[in-house]
Amino acid sequence: MAFENVLLERDGAVAILTVNRPKVLNALNAPTLDELRRAALELRHDDGVRAVILTGAGEKSFIAGADINELAVQTPTTGREHALHGQHVFDLFENLGKPVIAAINGYALGGGCELAMACTLRMAADTARLGQPEINLGIIPGYAGTQRLARLVGKGKAMELILTGVQIEAAEALRIGLVNRVVPAASLMAEARKLAATLAANAPVAMRYIISAINKGLEMPFAEACIFEATLFGLVASTDDMREGTRAFLEKRKADFKGR
Ligand code: COA
């Protein structure tokens, strides 16, 4: 599929999706958001892809937020539709059914921080800066930032970050649980590829169910979420990969998972 604002490459079972508008620090305008939506659908349905890396072009920025030129002219109705559409696109990444690693190579602000939070895991360069600066524009996060940030780092920190609009450094983001790992900027992509390759060798159906159990389960009452988990646990027992994984352990060899 042809894209203008994103790049989609494949390296074996790992796909690398790069937002490619470095002149505007990879700000998300409507066409870019739509290309992200199309790329997410393509990646979701491609069984050859078992893990995804999402990053930004250039050395300075992951994504510096929604495109402020578009925000400046929105109306109440277009603003609401815009937010709902962005939320839908980010949900696709959260529920892609395979792990998506945000490789945060610089600024992850506003919609950039929100998209990183919708990814399964976040790996940041030590030079990265994260934040929700919408308050400085007189607006609020609209791509589920108020919700995902509070769920990731807790209500108190989310209130502080969103109300102040402050940018935090990667080390602070790691300390509060906003990112999973921080690595030297020069080795970010190598480390992200290494993690993606490790994940890509895992059993795909089990990974899909883990992502679903955690994402959906967190929104359910605990007892219902446990029943949901048990049902997925039962379902995964129908896979060849379960037989392969348990047999490989007993035969003291590495499992070869096929995603069936
Ligand atoms: N939307 C549109 N354009 C953006 C943008 C955004 N979110 N973020 C950066 N840009 C553009 C700038 O307007 C500038 O364009 P120009 O060269 O035509 O003037 C270009 O990207 C480079 O940005 P600049 O501000 O010159 O870089 P900097 O290093 O001085 O500052 C930031 C970097 C990230 C601190 C600053 O660009 C910024 O605050 N961006 C907006 C962040 C934001 O509020 N995001 C949330 C939106 S809801």
Residues whose N, C-alpha, C, O or C-beta is under 5 A from the ligand:
A	BS01	COA	K23 V24 L25 A27 A64 G65 A66 D67 I68 N69 Y107 L109 G110 G111 P133 E134
